[in-house]
Amino acid sequence: MSEQLMAERYGVKAKHRPRWVRSLVVVLVLVLGLLVAYIAYRNLGADPISTEVKSFSASGQDTMNLTFTVTRDQADKAVDCIVTANLQDATELGRREVFIPSGDSSRTVTAAITTGTRAATGKVYGCSYTVPEYLGKTGPDR
């Protein structure tokens, strides 16, 4: 049989890619996999700072006292937390920043949040090791 007849009957044999192309594809897939794993670790890994609300109570018509515990993985760093007082439907009535100095890895703090009306709940919006300059020189009861 002729080559032309074989090609018409069975198709043309696929050409192999050079070995360096396959190696490059393998390396790119590995790098992409490592990048995805790193991003997932940074975004889904354990939080360096965790909080737990212990209690909240209205103190008069315009103040909410929020007691919460902050647990951090680096006890030698100060923490800035934002706390809020809310209505039952989660409408925010007031917020404030709370400075937690370095020290124990776990610390319970009470913060007074000024509101315009009587609040129903309080929560910790979030905490960070990035403490603004204006907050770093005061304590939790500033």
DSSP file with accessible surface (Angstrom, degrees, kcal/mol):
  #  RESIDUE AA STRUCTURE BP1 BP2  ACC     N-H-->O    O-->H-N    N-H-->O    O-->H-N    TCO  KAPPA ALPHA  PHI   PSI    X-CA   Y-CA   Z-CA
    1    1 A M              0   0  142      0, 0.0     2,-0.1     0, 0.0     0, 0.0   0.000 360.0 360.0 360.0 147.3    0.0    0.0    0.0
    2    2 A S     >  -     0   0   67      1,-0.1     4,-2.2     4,-0.0     5,-0.2  -0.377 360.0-117.8 -85.0 160.1    1.1    3.5   -0.7
    3    3 A E  H  > S+     0   0  177      1,-0.2     4,-2.5     2,-0.2     5,-0.2   0.877 114.9  54.2 -62.0 -38.2    1.6    6.1    1.9
    4    4 A Q  H  > S+     0   0  136      2,-0.2     4,-2.1     1,-0.2    -1,-0.2   0.922 108.9  47.8 -64.5 -42.5   -1.1    8.3    0.4
    5    5 A L  H  > S+     0   0   70      1,-0.2     4,-2.2     2,-0.2    -1,-0.2   0.912 112.2  49.8 -65.8 -41.1   -3.6    5.4    0.6
    6    6 A M  H  X S+     0   0   81     -4,-2.2     4,-3.1     1,-0.2     5,-0.4   0.909 110.2  50.7 -62.6 -42.5   -2.7    4.7    4.2
    7    7 A A  H  X S+     0   0   37     -4,-2.5     4,-1.6     1,-0.2    -2,-0.2   0.888 111.5  47.8 -64.0 -39.1   -3.0    8.4    5.1
    8    8 A E  H  < S+     0   0  134     -4,-2.1    -1,-0.2    -5,-0.2    -2,-0.2   0.888 118.3  41.0 -68.8 -37.6   -6.5    8.5    3.5
    9    9 A R  H  < S+     0   0  137     -4,-2.2    -2,-0.2    -5,-0.2    -3,-0.2   0.919 133.3  17.3 -77.3 -44.3   -7.6    5.4    5.2
   10   10 A Y  H  < S-     0   0  165     -4,-3.1    -3,-0.2     1,-0.2    -2,-0.2   0.481 105.1-115.8-111.3  -5.5   -6.1    5.9    8.7
   11   11 A G     <  -     0   0   43     -4,-1.6     2,-0.3    -5,-0.4    -1,-0.2  -0.100  44.2 -55.1  88.1 168.0   -5.3    9.6    8.9
   12   12 A V        -     0   0  130      1,-0.1     2,-0.2    -4,-0.1     3,-0.1  -0.622  59.2-109.0 -84.5 137.1   -2.0   11.3    9.2
   13   13 A K        -     0   0  174     -2,-0.3     2,-0.1     1,-0.1    -1,-0.1  -0.450  38.3-111.7 -65.5 131.8    0.2   10.3   12.2
   14   14 A A        -     0   0   80     -2,-0.2     2,-0.3     1,-0.1    -1,-0.1  -0.389  28.5-120.4 -66.9 142.8    0.3   13.1   14.8
   15   15 A K        -     0   0  200     -2,-0.1     2,-0.3    -3,-0.1    -1,-0.1  -0.608  25.8-120.2 -82.5 142.2    3.7   14.8   15.2
   16   16 A H        -     0   0  157     -2,-0.3     3,-0.1     1,-0.1    -1,-0.1  -0.614  23.9-122.0 -81.3 141.4    5.3   14.6   18.6
   17   17 A R        -     0   0  179     -2,-0.3     5,-0.1     1,-0.1    -1,-0.1  -0.507  39.3 -91.0 -76.3 153.5    6.0   17.8   20.4
   18   18 A P    >>  -     0   0   67      0, 0.0     4,-1.3     0, 0.0     3,-0.9  -0.249  35.2-115.3 -61.3 152.2    9.6   18.5   21.3
   19   19 A R  H 3> S+     0   0  197      1,-0.2     4,-2.2     2,-0.2     5,-0.2   0.856 113.2  60.4 -59.5 -36.1   10.6   17.3   24.8
   20   20 A W  H 3> S+     0   0  172      1,-0.2     4,-2.4     2,-0.2    -1,-0.2   0.837  99.9  56.4 -66.0 -28.2   11.2   20.8   26.1
   21   21 A V  H <> S+     0   0   35     -3,-0.9     4,-2.3     2,-0.2    -1,-0.2   0.937 108.3  46.5 -68.4 -45.0    7.6   21.8   25.4
   22   22 A R  H  X S+     0   0  135     -4,-1.3     4,-2.3     2,-0.2    -2,-0.2   0.918 113.1  49.9 -61.9 -41.7    6.3   18.9   27.6
   23   23 A S  H  X S+     0   0   63     -4,-2.2     4,-2.5     1,-0.2    -2,-0.2   0.911 109.7  51.1 -63.2 -41.4    8.8   19.9   30.3
   24   24 A L  H  X S+     0   0   86     -4,-2.4     4,-2.7     2,-0.2    -1,-0.2   0.919 109.2  50.4 -63.0 -41.7    7.7   23.5   30.1
   25   25 A V  H  X S+     0   0   80     -4,-2.3     4,-2.4     2,-0.2    -2,-0.2   0.928 110.6  49.7 -63.1 -43.1    4.0   22.5   30.5
   26   26 A V  H  X S+     0   0   87     -4,-2.3     4,-2.3     2,-0.2    -2,-0.2   0.934 112.1  47.8 -61.7 -45.3    4.8   20.4   33.5
   27   27 A V  H  X S+     0   0   80     -4,-2.5     4,-2.6     1,-0.2     5,-0.2   0.928 111.7  50.0 -63.3 -44.3    6.8   23.2   35.2
   28   28 A L  H  X S+     0   0  105     -4,-2.7     4,-2.5     1,-0.2    -1,-0.2   0.907 110.4  49.9 -62.3 -40.6    4.0   25.7   34.5
   29   29 A V  H  X S+     0   0   93     -4,-2.4     4,-2.5    -5,-0.2    -1,-0.2   0.917 111.7  48.8 -64.4 -41.9    1.3   23.4   35.9
   30   30 A L  H  X S+     0   0  111     -4,-2.3     4,-2.4     2,-0.2    -2,-0.2   0.929 112.2  47.7 -63.6 -44.8    3.5   22.9   39.1
   31   31 A V  H  X S+     0   0   88     -4,-2.6     4,-2.3     2,-0.2    -2,-0.2   0.927 112.7  49.0 -63.0 -43.9    4.0   26.6   39.5
   32   32 A L  H  X S+     0   0  108     -4,-2.5     4,-2.5    -5,-0.2    -2,-0.2   0.920 110.7  51.0 -62.7 -40.9    0.3   27.4   39.0
   33   33 A G  H  X S+     0   0   41     -4,-2.5     4,-2.3     1,-0.2    -2,-0.2   0.915 110.5  48.4 -62.8 -42.1   -0.5   24.6   41.6
   34   34 A L  H  X S+     0   0  126     -4,-2.4     4,-2.5     2,-0.2    -1,-0.2   0.899 110.8  51.5 -65.2 -39.1    1.8   26.1   44.1
   35   35 A L  H  X S+     0   0   92     -4,-2.3     4,-2.5     2,-0.2     5,-0.2   0.933 110.7  47.6 -63.5 -44.8    0.4   29.6   43.6
   36   36 A V  H  X S+     0   0   91     -4,-2.5     4,-2.5     1,-0.2    -2,-0.2   0.918 112.1  50.5 -63.6 -41.1   -3.1   28.3   44.1
   37   37 A A  H  X S+     0   0   59     -4,-2.3     4,-2.4    -5,-0.2    -2,-0.2   0.916 110.9  48.8 -63.8 -41.5   -2.1   26.5   47.3
   38   38 A Y  H  X S+     0   0  135     -4,-2.5     4,-2.5     2,-0.2    -2,-0.2   0.935 112.2  47.6 -64.5 -45.9   -0.4   29.6   48.7
   39   39 A I  H  X S+     0   0   82     -4,-2.5     4,-2.3     1,-0.2     5,-0.2   0.920 112.5  49.8 -63.3 -41.0   -3.4   31.8   48.0
   40   40 A A  H  X S+     0   0   40     -4,-2.5     4,-3.0    -5,-0.2     5,-0.4   0.920 110.8  50.0 -64.2 -40.9   -5.7   29.2   49.6
   41   41 A Y  H  X S+     0   0  167     -4,-2.4     4,-1.6     1,-0.2    -2,-0.2   0.932 112.4  46.8 -62.6 -44.6   -3.5   29.0   52.6
   42   42 A R  H  < S+     0   0  166     -4,-2.5    -1,-0.2     1,-0.2    -2,-0.2   0.876 123.0  34.2 -65.5 -37.0   -3.4   32.8   53.0
   43   43 A N  H  < S+     0   0  122     -4,-2.3    -2,-0.2    -5,-0.2    -1,-0.2   0.769 130.5  29.2 -92.2 -26.7   -7.1   33.2   52.6
   44   44 A L  H  < S+     0   0  146     -4,-3.0    -3,-0.2    -5,-0.2    -2,-0.2   0.450  96.1 102.3-114.8  -3.2   -8.5   30.0   54.2
   45   45 A G  S  < S-     0   0   27     -4,-1.6    -3,-0.0    -5,-0.4    -4,-0.0  -0.017  87.7 -58.8 -72.5-179.3   -5.8   29.3   56.8
   46   46 A A        -     0   0  103      1,-0.1    -1,-0.2     2,-0.1    -2,-0.0  -0.351  58.4-112.0 -63.3 139.3   -6.2   30.0   60.5
   47   47 A D        -     0   0  126      1,-0.1    -1,-0.1    -3,-0.1     3,-0.1  -0.528  12.8-141.8 -71.1 137.9   -6.7   33.6   61.5
   48   48 A P  S    S+     0   0   59      0, 0.0    25,-2.2     0, 0.0     2,-0.4   0.789  92.9  35.8 -70.9 -23.5   -3.8   35.2   63.3
   49   49 A I  E    S-A   72   0A  19     23,-0.2     2,-0.3    78,-0.1    23,-0.2  -0.992  72.3-178.7-131.2 125.3   -6.3   37.0   65.5
   50   50 A S  E     -A   71   0A  58     21,-3.1    21,-3.0    -2,-0.4     2,-0.3  -0.910   6.3-161.8-122.1 153.0   -9.6   35.6   66.7
   51   51 A T  E     -A   70   0A  58     -2,-0.3     2,-0.4    19,-0.2    19,-0.2  -0.928   8.5-167.6-131.6 155.7  -12.3   37.1   68.8
   52   52 A E  E     -A   69   0A 114     17,-1.8    17,-2.8    -2,-0.3     2,-0.4  -0.958  22.3-132.5-144.0 122.7  -15.3   35.9   70.8
   53   53 A V  E     -A   68   0A  54     -2,-0.4    15,-0.3    15,-0.2     3,-0.1  -0.634  22.4-179.1 -74.6 126.3  -18.0   38.2   72.2
   54   54 A K  E     -     0   0A 112     13,-2.7     2,-0.3    -2,-0.4    14,-0.2   0.843  60.7 -25.0 -92.5 -44.3  -18.6   37.3   75.9
   55   55 A S  E     -A   67   0A  59     12,-1.9    12,-3.1     2,-0.0    -1,-0.4  -0.988  47.7-161.2-163.5 160.6  -21.4   39.8   76.7
   56   56 A F  E     +A   66   0A  88     -2,-0.3     2,-0.3    10,-0.2    10,-0.2  -0.983  14.0 174.3-147.1 143.7  -23.0   43.0   75.7
   57   57 A S  E     -A   65   0A  64      8,-2.1     8,-3.3    -2,-0.3     2,-0.3  -0.985  32.2-115.4-151.4 142.4  -25.4   45.3   77.7
   58   58 A A  E     -A   64   0A  30     -2,-0.3     2,-0.6     6,-0.2     6,-0.3  -0.590  21.0-162.1 -77.2 135.7  -27.0   48.6   77.2
   59   59 A S        -     0   0   59      4,-3.5     3,-0.4    -2,-0.3     4,-0.2  -0.871  65.5 -39.0-118.5  89.9  -25.8   51.2   79.7
   60   60 A G  S    S-     0   0   46     -2,-0.6     3,-0.3     1,-0.2    -1,-0.1  -0.363  96.2 -55.7  83.7-167.1  -28.5   53.9   79.5
   61   61 A Q  S    S+     0   0  121      1,-0.2    -1,-0.2    57,-0.1     3,-0.0   0.679 133.4  34.7 -84.1 -19.3  -30.1   55.0   76.2
   62   62 A D  S    S+     0   0   86     -3,-0.4    53,-2.7    56,-0.1     2,-0.4   0.152 103.0  70.8-129.0  22.8  -26.9   55.9   74.4
   63   63 A T  E     - B   0 114A  33     -3,-0.3    -4,-3.5    51,-0.3     2,-0.4  -0.997  48.9-166.9-142.7 137.4  -24.1   53.5   75.4
   64   64 A M  E     -AB  58 113A   2     49,-2.4    49,-3.4    -2,-0.4     2,-0.6  -0.987  12.8-149.9-120.6 127.9  -23.5   49.8   74.8
   65   65 A N  E     -AB  57 112A  47     -8,-3.3    -8,-2.1    -2,-0.4     2,-0.5  -0.901  16.3-169.8 -97.5 121.1  -20.8   47.9   76.9
   66   66 A L  E     -AB  56 111A   0     45,-2.9    45,-2.7    -2,-0.6     2,-0.5  -0.953   6.2-165.9-115.9 122.6  -19.3   45.1   74.8
   67   67 A T  E     +AB  55 110A  26    -12,-3.1   -13,-2.7    -2,-0.5   -12,-1.9  -0.940  20.8 161.0-108.7 127.0  -17.0   42.5   76.5
   68   68 A F  E     -AB  53 109A   0     41,-2.7    41,-3.0    -2,-0.5     2,-0.4  -0.970  34.0-127.8-144.3 157.7  -15.0   40.3   74.2
   69   69 A T  E     -AB  52 108A  12    -17,-2.8   -17,-1.8    -2,-0.3     2,-0.5  -0.917  17.2-158.4-109.7 133.2  -11.9   38.1   74.2
   70   70 A V  E     -AB  51 107A   1     37,-3.0    37,-2.4    -2,-0.4     2,-0.5  -0.949   6.8-172.0-110.7 127.0   -9.1   38.6   71.7
   71   71 A T  E     -AB  50 106A  58    -21,-3.0   -21,-3.1    -2,-0.5     2,-0.3  -0.985  10.4-178.3-119.4 125.6   -6.7   35.6   71.0
   72   72 A R  E     -A   49   0A   8     33,-2.9   -23,-0.2    -2,-0.5     3,-0.2  -0.917  33.6-139.1-126.6 153.1   -3.7   36.3   68.9
   73   73 A D  S    S+     0   0  102    -25,-2.2     2,-0.5    -2,-0.3   -24,-0.1   0.634  99.1  51.8 -84.1 -14.1   -0.9   34.2   67.6
   74   74 A Q    >   +     0   0   68    -26,-0.3     3,-1.8     1,-0.1    -1,-0.2  -0.821  62.0 180.0-125.2  92.0    1.8   36.9   68.3
   75   75 A A  T 3  S+     0   0   31     -2,-0.5    28,-2.8     1,-0.3    -1,-0.1   0.721  77.9  66.7 -65.4 -19.9    1.4   38.1   71.9
   76   76 A D  T 3  S+     0   0  125     26,-0.2     2,-0.4     2,-0.1    -1,-0.3   0.477  90.5  78.9 -82.8   1.2    4.3   40.5   71.4
   77   77 A K  S <  S-     0   0   90     -3,-1.8    26,-0.2    24,-0.1    -3,-0.1  -0.891  78.8-125.1-112.1 140.9    2.3   42.7   69.0
   78   78 A A        -     0   0   26     -2,-0.4     2,-0.4    51,-0.1    53,-0.1  -0.384  26.3-143.7 -74.9 157.9   -0.5   45.2   69.8
   79   79 A V  E     -C  100   0B   0     21,-2.9    21,-3.0    -2,-0.1     2,-0.5  -0.955   8.9-152.0-128.7 145.1   -3.9   44.8   68.2
   80   80 A D  E     -CD  99 128B  14     48,-2.9    48,-2.3    -2,-0.4     2,-0.4  -0.978  20.2-173.6-114.1 120.6   -6.5   47.3   66.9
   81   81 A a  E     -CD  98 127B   0     17,-2.6    17,-3.1    -2,-0.5     2,-0.5  -0.930  16.1-147.5-116.2 143.6  -10.1   46.0   67.0
   82   82 A I  E     -CD  97 126B  42     44,-2.9    43,-2.4    -2,-0.4    44,-1.4  -0.944  20.2-172.9-107.9 124.8  -13.2   47.7   65.6
   83   83 A V  E     -CD  96 124B   0     13,-2.6    13,-2.0    -2,-0.5     2,-0.3  -0.885   2.6-161.4-118.3 150.4  -16.4   47.0   67.7
   84   84 A T  E     -CD  95 123B   0     39,-2.9    39,-2.3    -2,-0.3     2,-0.4  -0.934  15.1-145.0-131.8 154.2  -20.0   48.0   66.8
   85   85 A A  E     -CD  94 122B   0      9,-2.6     8,-3.3    -2,-0.3     9,-1.5  -0.969  31.9-175.7-114.4 134.4  -23.3   48.4   68.5
   86   86 A N  E     -CD  92 121B   6     35,-3.3    35,-2.4    -2,-0.4    34,-2.4  -0.896  27.5-116.1-132.2 158.9  -26.3   47.4   66.4
   87   87 A L    >   -     0   0   58      4,-2.6     3,-1.9    -2,-0.3    32,-0.1  -0.330  51.0 -93.2 -76.8 172.9  -30.1   47.3   66.3
   88   88 A Q  T 3  S+     0   0  156      1,-0.3    -1,-0.1     2,-0.1    31,-0.0   0.848 128.3  55.7 -59.5 -33.9  -31.8   43.9   66.1
   89   89 A D  T 3  S-     0   0  114      2,-0.1    -1,-0.3     1,-0.1     3,-0.1   0.269 124.1-103.8 -85.6  14.7  -31.9   44.1   62.3
   90   90 A A    <   +     0   0   72     -3,-1.9     2,-0.3     1,-0.3    -2,-0.1   0.512  68.7 153.0  77.5   8.6  -28.1   44.6   62.2
   91   91 A T        -     0   0   69      1,-0.1    -4,-2.6    -5,-0.0     2,-0.4  -0.540  48.2-120.9 -66.4 128.1  -28.3   48.4   61.6
   92   92 A E  E     +C   86   0B  83     -2,-0.3    -6,-0.3    -6,-0.2     3,-0.1  -0.581  35.4 173.7 -78.1 128.0  -25.1   49.9   63.0
   93   93 A L  E     -     0   0B  43     -8,-3.3    23,-0.4    -2,-0.4     2,-0.3   0.702  65.4  -6.9-101.8 -29.3  -25.7   52.5   65.7
   94   94 A G  E     -C   85   0B  10     -9,-1.5    -9,-2.6    21,-0.1    -1,-0.4  -0.985  56.0-170.2-163.9 157.9  -22.1   53.1   66.8
   95   95 A R  E     +C   84   0B 112     -2,-0.3     2,-0.3   -11,-0.2   -11,-0.2  -0.986   5.7 175.5-149.8 157.4  -18.6   52.0   66.4
   96   96 A R  E     -C   83   0B  41    -13,-2.0   -13,-2.6    -2,-0.3     2,-0.4  -0.983  28.9-114.8-157.7 160.7  -15.2   52.5   67.9
   97   97 A E  E     -C   82   0B  36     -2,-0.3     2,-0.5   -15,-0.2   -15,-0.2  -0.793  25.1-157.4 -97.5 144.2  -11.6   51.3   67.8
   98   98 A V  E     -C   81   0B   0    -17,-3.1   -17,-2.6    -2,-0.4     2,-0.5  -0.987   6.9-145.0-125.5 126.7  -10.1   49.5   70.8
   99   99 A F  E     -C   80   0B  23     -2,-0.5   -19,-0.2    40,-0.4    43,-0.1  -0.780  12.1-170.3 -90.9 128.5   -6.4   49.3   71.4
  100  100 A I  E     -C   79   0B   0    -21,-3.0   -21,-2.9    -2,-0.5     3,-0.1  -0.963  18.2-141.5-119.2 109.9   -5.1   46.1   72.9
  101  101 A P        -     0   0   37      0, 0.0   -24,-0.1     0, 0.0     3,-0.1  -0.184  30.2 -85.5 -68.3 163.8   -1.5   46.3   73.9
  102  102 A S  S    S+     0   0   66    -26,-0.2     2,-0.3     1,-0.1   -26,-0.2  -0.227  84.1  89.0 -62.8 159.1    1.0   43.5   73.6
  103  103 A G  S    S+     0   0   43    -28,-2.8   -26,-0.1   -26,-0.2    -1,-0.1  -0.920  71.7  32.8 154.2-122.1    1.1   41.0   76.4
  104  104 A D        -     0   0  119     -2,-0.3    -1,-0.1     1,-0.1   -32,-0.1  -0.285  67.8-128.0 -68.3 151.3   -0.9   37.9   76.9
  105  105 A S  S    S+     0   0   67      1,-0.2   -33,-2.9   -34,-0.1     2,-0.4   0.761 100.2  39.3 -72.3 -20.8   -1.9   35.9   73.8
  106  106 A S  E    S+B   71   0A  56    -35,-0.2     2,-0.3     2,-0.0   -35,-0.2  -0.996  72.3 168.5-130.9 132.4   -5.5   36.0   75.1
  107  107 A R  E     -B   70   0A  83    -37,-2.4   -37,-3.0    -2,-0.4     2,-0.4  -0.997  26.3-140.9-146.8 137.3   -7.1   39.0   76.7
  108  108 A T  E     -B   69   0A  83     -2,-0.3     2,-0.3   -39,-0.2   -39,-0.2  -0.852  26.4-177.6-100.2 132.8  -10.7   40.0   77.7
  109  109 A V  E     -B   68   0A   8    -41,-3.0   -41,-2.7    -2,-0.4     2,-0.5  -0.961  18.9-151.3-131.9 144.3  -11.6   43.6   77.1
  110  110 A T  E     -B   67   0A  66     -2,-0.3     2,-0.4   -43,-0.2   -43,-0.2  -0.978  17.9-173.5-115.7 130.4  -14.7   45.7   77.8
  111  111 A A  E     -B   66   0A   0    -45,-2.7   -45,-2.9    -2,-0.5     2,-0.5  -0.972  19.4-139.0-125.4 137.8  -15.4   48.7   75.5
  112  112 A A  E     -B   65   0A  42     -2,-0.4     2,-0.5   -47,-0.2   -47,-0.2  -0.845  19.8-162.1 -94.0 123.8  -18.1   51.3   75.8
  113  113 A I  E     -B   64   0A   0    -49,-3.4   -49,-2.4    -2,-0.5     2,-0.3  -0.936  13.0-135.7-111.3 123.6  -19.7   52.2   72.5
  114  114 A T  E     -B   63   0A 107     -2,-0.5     2,-0.3   -51,-0.2   -51,-0.3  -0.615  28.6-179.4 -79.3 132.4  -21.6   55.4   72.1
  115  115 A T        -     0   0    9    -53,-2.7   -21,-0.1    -2,-0.3     3,-0.1  -0.847  35.9-131.0-126.8 163.9  -24.9   55.1   70.2
  116  116 A G  S    S+     0   0   75    -23,-0.4     2,-0.3    -2,-0.3    -1,-0.1   0.720  93.4   9.3 -86.3 -20.7  -27.7   57.5   69.2
  117  117 A T  S    S-     0   0   69    -55,-0.1     2,-0.3   -24,-0.0    -1,-0.1  -0.880 106.7 -58.2-147.4 175.8  -30.4   55.2   70.6
  118  118 A R        -     0   0  128     -2,-0.3     2,-0.2   -56,-0.1   -56,-0.1  -0.431  55.6-143.3 -67.5 124.4  -30.6   52.0   72.6
  119  119 A A        -     0   0   10     -2,-0.3   -32,-0.2   -56,-0.1   -61,-0.1  -0.515  12.9-160.3 -88.0 154.7  -28.7   49.2   70.9
  120  120 A A  S    S+     0   0   37    -34,-2.4     2,-0.3     1,-0.3   -33,-0.2   0.750  71.2  11.5-102.6 -34.9  -29.8   45.5   70.9
  121  121 A T  E     -D   86   0B  39    -35,-2.4   -35,-3.3   -64,-0.1     2,-0.3  -0.931  57.8-151.6-140.5 165.8  -26.5   43.7   70.1
  122  122 A G  E     +D   85   0B   7     -2,-0.3     2,-0.3   -37,-0.2   -37,-0.2  -0.968  16.7 176.3-136.9 151.5  -22.8   44.3   69.9
  123  123 A K  E     -D   84   0B  96    -39,-2.3   -39,-2.9    -2,-0.3     2,-0.7  -0.984  35.4-110.8-150.7 162.1  -20.2   42.6   67.8
  124  124 A V  E     -D   83   0B  20     -2,-0.3   -41,-0.3   -41,-0.2     3,-0.1  -0.875  24.2-166.5 -94.0 116.5  -16.5   42.7   66.9
  125  125 A Y  E     -     0   0B 141    -43,-2.4     2,-0.3    -2,-0.7   -42,-0.2   0.895  60.1 -53.7 -71.1 -40.7  -16.2   43.9   63.3
  126  126 A G  E     -D   82   0B  31    -44,-1.4   -44,-2.9    -3,-0.1     2,-0.3  -0.911  44.4-131.2 171.8 163.3  -12.6   42.8   63.0
  127  127 A a  E     -D   81   0B  35     -2,-0.3     2,-0.3   -46,-0.2   -46,-0.2  -0.949  19.4-177.6-133.1 154.1   -9.1   43.1   64.5
  128  128 A S  E     -D   80   0B  47    -48,-2.3   -48,-2.9    -2,-0.3    -2,-0.0  -0.990  36.5-132.7-149.7 152.4   -5.6   43.8   63.0
  129  129 A Y  S    S+     0   0   46     -2,-0.3     2,-1.1   -50,-0.2   -51,-0.1   0.585  87.3  95.8 -77.5 -11.7   -2.0   44.0   63.9
  130  130 A T        -     0   0  111    -50,-0.1    -2,-0.1    -3,-0.0   -51,-0.1  -0.705  61.1-173.2 -82.7 102.4   -1.9   47.3   62.0
  131  131 A V        -     0   0   39     -2,-1.1     5,-0.1   -53,-0.1    -2,-0.1  -0.868  22.0-124.4-102.1 123.1   -2.4   49.8   64.8
  132  132 A P    >>  -     0   0   34      0, 0.0     4,-1.8     0, 0.0     3,-1.1  -0.304  21.4-118.5 -62.6 149.9   -2.9   53.5   63.7
  133  133 A E  H 3> S+     0   0  153      1,-0.3     4,-0.5     2,-0.2     3,-0.1   0.888 113.0  55.4 -56.6 -41.9   -0.5   56.0   65.3
  134  134 A Y  H 34 S+     0   0  149      1,-0.2    -1,-0.3     2,-0.1     3,-0.1   0.754 113.2  42.2 -67.8 -20.5   -3.3   57.9   67.0
  135  135 A L  H X4 S+     0   0    0     -3,-1.1     3,-1.5     1,-0.1    -1,-0.2   0.748  96.7  75.4 -96.0 -25.4   -4.6   54.7   68.7
  136  136 A G  H 3< S+     0   0   32     -4,-1.8    -2,-0.1     1,-0.3    -1,-0.1   0.640  90.1  57.0 -67.8 -12.4   -1.3   53.2   69.7
  137  137 A K  T 3< S+     0   0  164     -4,-0.5     2,-0.3    -3,-0.1    -1,-0.3   0.343 100.0  66.6-102.7   8.7   -0.7   55.6   72.6
  138  138 A T  S <  S-     0   0   50     -3,-1.5    -3,-0.0     1,-0.0     4,-0.0  -0.820  73.4-122.6-124.7 168.2   -3.9   54.9   74.5
  139  139 A G    >   -     0   0   31     -2,-0.3     3,-1.4   -39,-0.1   -40,-0.4  -0.296  44.2 -81.5 -99.5-173.2   -5.4   52.0   76.3
  140  140 A P  T 3  S+     0   0   23      0, 0.0   -40,-0.1     0, 0.0    -1,-0.0   0.739 125.8  53.8 -64.5 -22.3   -8.7   50.1   75.9
  141  141 A D  T 3         0   0  134    -30,-0.1   -43,-0.1   -43,-0.1   -30,-0.0   0.049 360.0 360.0-102.0  29.3  -10.6   52.7   77.8
  142  142 A R    <         0   0  129     -3,-1.4    -4,-0.0   -43,-0.1    -7,-0.0  -0.049 360.0 360.0 -61.2 360.0   -9.5   55.7   75.8
